[in-house]
């Protein structure tokens, strides 16, 4: 039986060769300590740690590609070259859409190459298709400016060492506490929400990227919204109205049911548009920040949110 009319044997051989080259390139990156830190191959299992968690300190550019994709063969080397050239100001996360179909589905990829950026846990599209190096540089420079505005200014391979050095230094010297944070915490303990919010806002006016102050202010806002409310009633009396959903999500979150709160908001986001959709998205991102990037409920919900948004 002649099967050559049904199967393109040349294409099969080319695909195998491309897969072998991709595996070889991955092995070479792994052997290079610099490249392995700046250019990473991401799987569904490693997505939370390699992309979401890292994006809290340094922008992560996600390159969705496949071995059979000709434009990918043009773009990927450019991205890899620039990742090394920018020296840790951003990380390149490569996703083989054939091997990692769950990630591709979450990003709702229609064509490849498709490039996204994750900054502070938030996903945004960059571009689709191959682009010349000069245009890719322009896009990267623009995203770095946006990352700086968001307070994401770390560098791959540097921030961890800095954290460790800071920890050792703090243990050795034990500097006095910051009176600005002392004032905010004292106001929180006494239930003076306005004073606590003002203290955190004062810190952020000087250091907009201060992560502790950001989370502190988000916590105060949550406590202000729920102060004096019947949490159980908010959940039991929920309606399709966006404000009702937001109240129920806040109450569910405060009762420790993070997964249920995220699911409620993301499902509502899928069925709304305009201002209501924006308010819902903003609320779920705020609750993500409060729960923290290492919470298992956040890891699962981020993928669901990406799927709902894109």
LINHU-V425272 format. One record per helix or strand. SS is the DSSP state (H for helix, E for strand). FROM is the first residue (numbers start at 1). LEN is the number of residues. If there is no record, write none. Layout:
# LINHU-V425272
SS FROM LEN
SS FROM LEN
This chain:
# LINHU-V425272
H 9 23
H 33 6
E 39 3
H 47 10
E 59 7
H 70 16
E 90 7
H 101 6
E 114 6
E 122 7
H 133 17
H 159 15
H 179 11
H 193 14
H 211 16
H 231 6
H 242 13
H 258 13
H 274 18
H 296 14
